[in-house]
Every structure is written in C-alpha cells, then in structure tokens.
C-alpha cells in the first residue's frame, strides 16, 4: 500500500536491478571480521529509509548503485544518510559556586554544533551522550538545573558556505560581548588558569546589577532567543528512562531529551565570605596575586596555547602566576 515501508521483490528482478551482483560476492566488516554481507538465498525487498527507497536483502544489506556493490544496511543510515546540522548549548548549574567574572551564580557551559542523521523521527537524543563524553564536568542526565539548548542555524547565517560553523563562531562572539550575560572562558574541566582557544567552554553569569538580575539561566535564554530569533526557545532536560526523576541516582535505560519543567530563574547561593574564596583554586590564587577577583584576573587570562608559549621560554622566567598579568 501507499504507507508501506517494505515491498518484496522477486529474486530475478532484484538481481537484474543489481546487474547480476550477488550479495554473497561482497564482503564487509561484521563483528570484527570480514564476511559476506548476506547469504546466497536472501529475501529481497525495496525498503524505505531516510525518505528514499533502497534495494535491500534480509534486512542486512543494501545495493549501492554508485559503486555497484552490496553494503551493510547500517551504512545507509550513516555516511549515505542525509544530515542536518544543529547548534547546542549544554549547561550545568554551579549551585555552590559564584562565577569568576562577577562573583554571582554561574552556569558551566559548552557550546558547539553537531551533524545528525536526518531520520524521520527527528531524534536529537544522541546529543546527550555526545556532550557528556566531552568532559566529566558536564553530566546532564537526571541532574537538577542541568540541560541543553538545541536549535537550527538562524536564517541570517544561511548565506554562508558553512552555515552552522559560521553560526557557532557568531554565537561565541555574541556571548562574549552580550550585555545580558557575563562570560568567562575556561578549560574543559572548568579550569581558569588556561582556557580552550576554541572558546567552547565557559562560565556564564547574569550581567545585570543587584535586584535587576534574573539569574544566569534566564539571562542565557534571553541571549539565545535574541540570537536565534526564536522567542519560544527553551532548554531541554536530559532524562534516563529508568533513572531517578531529578538529582543523581541511577542512569539506566536510554537517555532522552524532555521539555524543561522548571523555572528559568536560578536562586542565589548562600552568602560567601569573600568572592575569591568561592572561586576555583587556580582563579582564587590569581585573584590574590592581582588584587582583584574579577576584572584583573579575567582580563589577563590566556588560552592554553598562549600559556604554553609563555611557559616555554619565550619570556624570562618569573613567578608561577606571571601569566595572569594584564596585557599592555
């Protein structure tokens, strides 16, 4: 029928379409060894996948008309599958930490873009595992206050040859210069002494003063809505099907994105004795050395590449925290 996803094809017809090439004559990697892609007999079908029809056999292999060979069916959903590019901004709440830029509540953030196979179910859940493998500091599954924004390339960037990469670069620039958020670049584990030159990891704080503040998540949401042009953009939470509802616990089962259920506002943490005392140890040391836990320390940070040059003898040896000195 019109809604069928698979239509049986006679063996003679299938081999005619394949130019007489038998599935058993083609080898591929299977469970760590080379083996025939399908047995000699075979159940031939026209099978629908990714919006197209494939000549398949036994649900194991498909015929590639470009090279006139049979290949594992899994490859039809990989290198030959249509893809879509999405941007993401993943975050975890630093509940007990005041951010390095202003000494206010902060989020630890990673942003980037990812190619996903364009499947009919529009599955974006694969982003969860991808992000969590990047750093141990960014575990977002079943964690309160953690989540991920996922969005398409803004229309304004479709004019570029590589729209998603261009949008990622523009988003980094926007965050660094936004009047709504205060951003401090960091390394992949949140270290501040030397940060990633790609600027994909950062701490984000609300840039508003005093009572005008709305919290880092609300401020980040406002910035992303402005950048994307989507006034309804909200983060997703990551949930494991058999895990605890929120806050630790087991992470059994498949990880899935779910609509954000909580408020976008983040309550301020308990009062701290001093701004420097609540910062990561590397940044607190720099704050003492420079006399300021915010502007002086942040303004003089270096990327890991620059720090390596400075510590490799390009400049005279000095105190261990010399790389925090303000640039001239």
C-alpha positions as CSV (number, residue, x, y, z in Angstrom):
1,X,0.0,0.0,0.0
2,X,0.9,3.7,-0.1
3,X,2.0,3.6,3.5
4,X,4.3,0.5,3.2
5,X,7.9,0.8,4.2
6,X,8.9,-2.5,2.6
7,X,7.9,-4.2,-0.7
8,X,9.0,-7.7,-1.5
9,X,10.9,-8.1,-4.8
10,X,11.4,-11.3,-6.8
11,X,15.0,-12.6,-6.7
12,X,15.3,-12.4,-10.5
13,X,14.1,-8.8,-10.6
14,X,16.4,-7.8,-7.7
15,X,19.5,-9.4,-9.4
16,X,18.5,-7.7,-12.7
17,X,18.5,-4.3,-10.9
18,X,21.8,-5.2,-9.2
19,X,23.4,-6.1,-12.6
20,X,23.8,-9.7,-11.5
21,X,26.0,-8.9,-8.5
22,X,25.2,-11.4,-5.7
23,X,25.1,-10.3,-2.0
24,X,27.3,-13.3,-1.2
25,X,30.0,-12.0,-3.5
26,X,30.5,-8.8,-1.5
27,X,32.3,-8.7,1.8
28,X,32.2,-6.2,4.7
29,X,33.3,-5.9,8.3
30,X,31.0,-8.0,10.5
31,X,31.6,-8.5,14.3
32,X,35.3,-7.8,13.9
33,X,36.0,-9.9,10.8
34,X,35.3,-9.8,7.0
35,X,32.3,-11.8,5.9
36,X,29.8,-11.9,3.1
37,X,27.2,-9.2,3.6
38,X,24.3,-11.6,3.1
39,X,23.8,-15.4,2.4
40,X,23.3,-16.7,-1.1
41,X,19.5,-17.1,-0.8
42,X,18.0,-13.9,0.6
43,X,14.8,-12.1,1.0
44,X,15.0,-9.1,-1.4
45,X,12.9,-6.0,-0.7
46,X,12.5,-2.4,-1.6
47,X,12.9,-0.8,1.8
48,X,12.2,2.8,2.7
49,X,14.8,4.6,4.7
50,X,15.6,8.3,5.2
51,X,13.0,9.3,2.6
52,X,14.3,7.1,-0.1
53,X,13.8,3.5,-1.4
54,X,16.7,1.0,-1.1
55,X,17.1,-2.4,-2.7
56,X,17.8,-4.5,0.4
57,X,18.3,-8.1,1.3
58,X,17.5,-9.9,4.6
59,X,17.4,-6.5,6.4
60,X,21.2,-6.8,6.5
61,X,22.5,-5.2,3.3
62,X,21.6,-2.7,0.5
63,X,22.8,-2.3,-3.0
64,X,24.8,0.8,-3.7
65,X,24.2,1.7,-7.4
66,X,27.0,4.2,-7.4
67,X,29.7,1.5,-6.9
68,X,27.5,-1.5,-7.8
69,X,28.2,-3.4,-4.6
70,X,26.2,-4.7,-1.7
71,X,26.9,-2.9,1.6
72,X,25.8,-3.3,5.3
73,X,22.4,-1.7,5.7
74,X,23.7,0.2,8.7
75,X,25.8,2.3,6.3
76,X,22.6,3.6,4.7
77,X,21.9,5.4,8.0
78,X,25.5,6.7,8.3
79,X,27.7,8.1,5.5
80,X,25.0,8.0,2.9
81,X,22.2,9.4,5.1
82,X,21.0,13.0,4.7
83,X,22.2,15.1,7.6
84,X,21.1,18.2,9.4
85,X,23.3,20.5,11.4
86,X,22.2,21.7,14.8
87,X,23.7,24.1,17.3
88,X,23.7,23.2,21.0
89,X,24.4,24.9,24.3
90,X,24.7,22.5,27.2
91,X,25.0,23.6,30.8
92,X,25.1,22.6,34.4
93,X,24.3,24.9,37.3
94,X,27.1,25.8,39.7
95,X,24.9,25.8,42.7
96,X,27.7,26.3,45.3
97,X,29.9,28.4,43.1
98,X,30.0,32.1,42.5
99,X,31.2,32.9,39.0
100,X,34.6,34.3,38.3
101,X,33.5,37.4,36.4
102,X,31.1,39.0,38.9
103,X,31.0,36.7,41.9
104,X,27.4,35.8,41.2
105,X,25.6,32.4,40.5
106,X,27.0,30.8,37.4
107,X,26.5,28.0,34.8
108,X,29.2,25.9,33.3
109,X,28.5,25.8,29.6
110,X,29.7,24.1,26.5
111,X,28.5,25.2,23.0
112,X,29.1,23.7,19.6
113,X,27.4,22.2,16.6
114,X,26.7,18.6,15.5
115,X,25.7,16.7,12.4
116,X,22.8,14.4,13.0
117,X,21.4,11.8,10.6
118,X,18.1,13.1,9.2
119,X,15.9,10.3,10.4
120,X,12.1,10.6,10.1
121,X,11.6,10.6,13.9
122,X,13.8,13.7,14.2
123,X,15.8,12.2,17.0
124,X,18.1,14.6,18.9
125,X,18.7,12.4,21.9
126,X,22.2,11.4,20.6
127,X,23.4,14.8,21.6
128,X,23.2,13.8,25.3
129,X,25.8,11.1,25.2
130,X,27.9,13.2,22.8
131,X,28.1,16.1,25.2
132,X,28.6,14.0,28.3
133,X,31.6,12.3,26.8
134,X,33.3,15.6,26.2
135,X,34.0,16.3,29.9
136,X,33.3,14.8,33.3
137,X,32.1,18.2,34.4
138,X,29.2,18.2,32.0
139,X,26.9,15.4,33.2
140,X,23.4,16.5,32.5
141,X,21.3,13.3,32.7
142,X,18.9,13.3,35.7
143,X,20.7,16.3,37.2
144,X,18.7,19.2,38.6
145,X,19.5,22.5,37.0
146,X,21.3,20.9,34.0
147,X,20.1,20.8,30.4
148,X,20.8,21.7,26.8
149,X,19.5,24.1,24.2
150,X,19.2,22.7,20.7
151,X,18.4,24.9,17.7
152,X,18.8,25.3,14.0
153,X,21.0,27.7,12.2
154,X,19.5,31.2,12.2
155,X,18.2,32.3,8.8
156,X,20.7,35.2,8.8
157,X,23.6,32.6,8.5
158,X,22.2,30.5,5.7
159,X,24.1,32.8,3.2
160,X,27.4,31.4,4.3
161,X,29.1,28.4,2.7
162,X,29.2,26.6,6.1
163,X,26.1,28.0,7.9
164,X,26.4,26.0,11.1
165,X,30.1,26.7,11.7
166,X,29.5,30.3,10.9
167,X,26.7,30.5,13.4
168,X,28.8,28.8,16.1
169,X,31.5,31.5,15.6
170,X,28.9,34.3,15.7
171,X,27.3,32.8,18.8
172,X,30.7,32.8,20.6
173,X,31.2,36.4,19.7
174,X,27.7,37.4,20.8
175,X,28.1,35.7,24.2
176,X,31.5,37.4,24.8
177,X,30.1,40.8,24.0
178,X,26.5,40.5,25.3
179,X,25.1,43.0,27.8
180,X,22.8,40.3,29.3
181,X,25.5,37.7,30.3
182,X,29.0,37.9,31.7
183,X,31.1,35.2,30.2
184,X,34.5,33.8,31.4
185,X,36.2,31.3,29.1
186,X,37.5,28.1,30.7
187,X,39.1,24.7,30.0
188,X,37.0,21.6,29.5
189,X,37.1,20.9,33.3
190,X,36.3,24.4,34.3
191,X,39.9,25.4,34.9
192,X,40.5,29.2,34.6
193,X,44.3,29.4,34.5
194,X,44.3,28.4,30.8
195,X,41.2,28.1,28.7
196,X,40.4,26.4,25.4
197,X,41.3,28.6,22.4
198,X,38.2,27.3,20.7
199,X,36.1,29.1,23.3
200,X,33.7,26.2,23.6
201,X,33.7,26.0,27.4
202,X,32.8,28.9,29.6
203,X,31.2,30.1,32.8
204,X,28.1,32.2,32.3
205,X,26.6,34.7,34.8
206,X,23.8,37.2,34.7
207,X,25.3,40.6,33.8
208,X,22.5,42.6,35.5
209,X,23.2,44.5,38.7
210,X,21.6,43.6,42.1
211,X,17.9,43.2,42.2
212,X,17.6,43.6,38.4
213,X,19.2,40.2,37.9
214,X,17.2,37.3,36.7
215,X,19.7,34.5,37.2
216,X,22.2,33.0,34.7
217,X,19.9,30.6,33.0
218,X,17.2,33.3,32.3
219,X,19.9,35.6,31.1
220,X,21.4,32.9,28.8
221,X,17.9,32.1,27.5
222,X,17.3,35.7,26.7
223,X,20.6,35.9,24.8
224,X,19.9,32.8,22.8
225,X,16.4,33.8,21.9
226,X,17.7,37.1,20.6
227,X,20.5,35.3,18.6
228,X,18.2,32.7,17.0
229,X,15.2,34.9,16.5
230,X,13.0,32.3,18.3
231,X,11.1,33.9,21.2
232,X,10.0,30.5,22.5
233,X,13.4,28.8,22.6
234,X,13.8,26.9,25.9
235,X,16.3,24.3,27.1
236,X,15.6,20.6,27.4
237,X,16.4,18.4,30.3
238,X,18.1,15.0,29.9
239,X,16.3,12.1,31.4
240,X,17.1,8.4,31.6
241,X,14.1,6.2,31.2
242,X,14.7,4.2,34.3
243,X,16.6,6.8,36.3
244,X,15.7,9.0,39.2
245,X,13.5,11.9,38.3
246,X,15.9,14.6,39.3
247,X,19.1,14.8,41.3
248,X,21.5,11.9,40.9
249,X,20.5,8.2,41.2
250,X,20.7,5.5,38.6
251,X,21.1,6.3,34.9
252,X,19.7,3.1,33.5
253,X,18.0,3.0,30.2
254,X,18.0,5.2,27.1
255,X,18.7,8.9,27.6
256,X,16.1,11.2,26.1
257,X,15.5,14.9,25.8
258,X,12.4,16.2,27.7
259,X,10.8,19.6,27.8
260,X,12.2,21.8,30.5
261,X,9.9,21.7,33.5
262,X,11.4,24.1,36.0
263,X,11.8,27.9,36.2
264,X,14.4,29.6,34.1
265,X,15.4,31.6,37.2
266,X,18.1,30.3,39.5
267,X,18.1,31.1,43.2
268,X,21.2,32.8,44.5
269,X,23.6,30.7,46.5
270,X,24.2,31.2,50.3
271,X,26.3,34.3,51.1
272,X,30.0,33.7,50.7
273,X,32.7,35.1,53.0
274,X,34.5,36.6,50.0
275,X,34.3,36.4,46.3
276,X,37.8,34.9,45.9
277,X,37.1,32.2,48.5
278,X,34.3,30.7,46.3
279,X,36.3,30.6,43.1
280,X,38.1,27.6,41.8
281,X,41.5,27.3,43.4
282,X,43.5,28.4,40.3
283,X,41.4,31.5,39.9
284,X,41.4,32.4,43.6
285,X,45.2,32.3,43.6
286,X,45.2,34.7,40.6
287,X,42.8,37.0,42.4
288,X,45.2,37.3,45.4
289,X,48.1,37.9,43.1
290,X,46.3,40.7,41.1
291,X,44.3,42.1,44.0
292,X,41.0,41.7,42.1
293,X,38.9,38.5,41.8
294,X,37.1,39.8,38.8
295,X,38.4,42.3,36.2
296,X,42.1,41.9,36.7
297,X,42.1,38.1,36.8
298,X,39.7,37.6,33.9
299,X,41.3,40.2,31.6
300,X,44.7,38.7,31.9
301,X,43.9,35.0,31.4
302,X,45.5,33.2,28.5
303,X,44.5,30.3,26.2
304,X,46.3,27.0,26.7
305,X,48.3,27.6,23.6
306,X,49.4,31.1,24.6
307,X,50.2,29.9,28.1
308,X,52.4,27.1,26.7
309,X,54.3,29.7,24.7
310,X,54.9,31.9,27.7
311,X,56.0,29.0,29.9
312,X,58.2,27.5,27.2
313,X,60.9,30.2,27.5
314,X,59.5,32.8,25.1
315,X,59.7,35.3,28.0
316,X,62.0,35.4,31.0
317,X,61.1,33.1,33.9
318,X,59.1,34.7,36.6
319,X,56.5,33.8,39.3
320,X,54.2,30.8,38.5
321,X,51.3,33.2,38.2
322,X,53.0,35.6,35.8
323,X,50.6,34.6,33.0
324,X,47.9,36.4,34.9
325,X,49.5,39.8,34.4
326,X,47.4,42.2,32.5
327,X,48.3,42.7,28.9
328,X,49.8,46.0,27.9
